[in-house]
């Protein structure tokens, strides 16, 4: 998670309108900050959040959409953003923005998600919206760069996605450079310094055209 950007988001609005959350896939457990509990109408520490409890507070018209998002978080754990409504324990409907990103272990495996809620019921401050938009774009860009670099390693070395990710992590640790930056550097250098032999390019053209012929969609 981009801590500097998250801090900006938190400081952009009233503190009571922003709260954090964390989800562990291993334990299938959720954690709320006190502010998120308050948004749902609970006193801090009053309840232990569960997936069922989260869904029970979603507005009926938004529940199906949010259920799909929660299922994606629990199974794949990728970055996400959502704007939907919740109904607190007093029956008050609140509009919230929820932004999250993956939690990775030392092997690069997704172990959960973490992020924050913003209560935008009364007003959506322009600075808050801009900061949220920038954060979502940054998360998406980071993920895209890493996935592109993984794909390059998989093709060049004929290896699996997991092994390609391990190589990126190793390179990141060796150079003490963030994973996204390592990925971006690899992509940039490959574009300028790496030239495919004509024979290999022709083979790929054949594979691409063959794929298009076998799958008319």
N, C-alpha and C positions, 0 to 999 in steps of 0.2 A: 504494500500500500504506500502511496506517495504521502509521507507524513507532512511535508511542508505544505502541500496543497490542501490536505485535510485540515491542517491548522488554520489556513486561510478561510476555508469554508466555515469552520467553527466560529471564527472571530467575526465573520461577516454578518451573522444574525445574533439575536438574543440568545445567551448561553442556554436558557431553559428549553429552547426550541431545537437543540441539537444533542443527540445522544448516540452512543456506540453500541455495536453488537458483535458477537463472535459465535461461530458455529463449528463444532467438531464433528467431522464425518465418522471418525473412529468410535466415538462414544454416542453419536447421534444426540448431542446435547447443545442447547443454545444458552448464551449468556446475554443479559441486557445490562445496560448502564441504568442508573437511577432515573435519568431523564426519559429513557425509552419506556421504562415501567410507568412513569407518570403520564406519558402520552397515552398509554392504554388504560389509565384510570386506577393504577395500583400504587400502593405505597412502596418505597424501595425495599426490596427483600421480601415482599408479601407473597409472591408466587415464583415458581421456577418455570421459565418459559419452555414450551414444547412446540413442535410443529402444529399439533392439534389446537393449542391455545392461540398461536399466531393466526391460524386460519379462522378461528371462531370470531376474531375481532375484525376481520376484513369485511368491508361493505359487501352486501350480497351481490351487487352488480359487478364487483371487482374480484370476487372470490375465485372464480374459475381461472382468470388470468394469473392471479397471485399464486394459486396452487401449482400452476405450471412452472412459474419462476422458482418456487420453493423446491419443487422436484428436481429442477436443473441444478440448484445449489447443492442439494443433498447427494446427487449422483455424479455430476461433473465438476462442480465447484468453481466454475469459471467466473470472470468478471461480469457484473450485471448492474443495471440501474432500473428503477421502477418508480412511477408516480401513481399512487392509488389512495384509496380512502380506508380509514380504520374507524371502528365504532368503539368508544371506550366503555368502561363499566357503568357510566351514567347515561349511556345512550347518545352521547355527543359524537357527531361525525367529524373526523379530522382528516385533512389532506396531508399526505406525507410524501417526501422523496426519500427513497432508499438507494444507497450506492454501496456496492461491495466488490471485493477482489479476493483472489485465491490466497490461501495460506499454504506455503510449501515447506516440506521438511528438508533435511540436509541432502536427501537423494533426489529432490525435485518433484516428489510425489505430492499431489494435492491432498491435504489433510483437513481442509475446511475452508471457511470464508470469514471475512471480517470487514466491517464497514461502519456506516453511520446512517441514522435517520435525521431528517429535517422536517419539523412540523411547519407547514406552510399554509395552515388553515386561514389565518387572518390576512396575511399578505406575503407575497413572494418577492423579497427584496431583490432588485436587479443584480446587485453584486453577488448575492448568494447564488442566483441562477447561473450567472456567468462562471462562477467558481466551480459549481457542480458540473456544468457543461465541459469546462476545461479538464476537470478531473476524469470524467468519463472518456473524453477523447484521449487523454494521456494513457489511461489504462488500456484502451483498445489498441492504441498505437504500439504500446509496449508489448502486448500479447502478439500483435501481428508481426512485429520484427523478430521476436523469438521463434515463432512458428515458421517464418520464412527461412531463418538461419538453420533451423532443424531440418527443414526440407532439403536445403542445399547439401547438408552433411549426409543425409540419408541417400541422396542420389549419387553423390561423388564417391562415397565409401561403401555403398550398398549395405547400410546398417539400419537398425530399427529406430523408431522415434525415441524410445527410452534411452538408447545408447547415444543417439545424437544429442539429446538433452544433457546426458552425463558429461559429454565432451564440452558443451558450452559452460556447464557449471564448473568443470575443472579449469577451463581457460579463465573464467571469471575469478576464481579463487587464486590462480597463479599470478594474475596481473592485478589483483585487487581492484577490479573494475566491475561495475554493476552489470548484471546479466543482460539487460536491455542494451547497454552501451556496447558490450562485446558483440552482440548480435548485429547491431547497426554497423559497427566497424567491419565485420565480416561481409555483410551485404555490400557495403560501399566499395570495399577493396575488390570483391569479386566482380563487380560491375566495371571497374576501371582496369584491373590487372589480369583478369582471367578471361582468356579467349578460347572458345570451344573450337576444336578441329572441325573442318568442314565435313569430314566423314561422320563424326559423331552427331553433328547438327542434322545431317541428312537422315541418319538413323532415327533421330527423335521426330523429325518431320513425318517419317513413315509411321511411327507409332501413333502420333497424334491423328493423322488422317485415318489410320486403321481403327482407332477408337471411335472416331466420328462415324465411320461406316457401320460399325457393329451396334452402335447405340443411336438410333435416329432421333432420340429426344435430346 
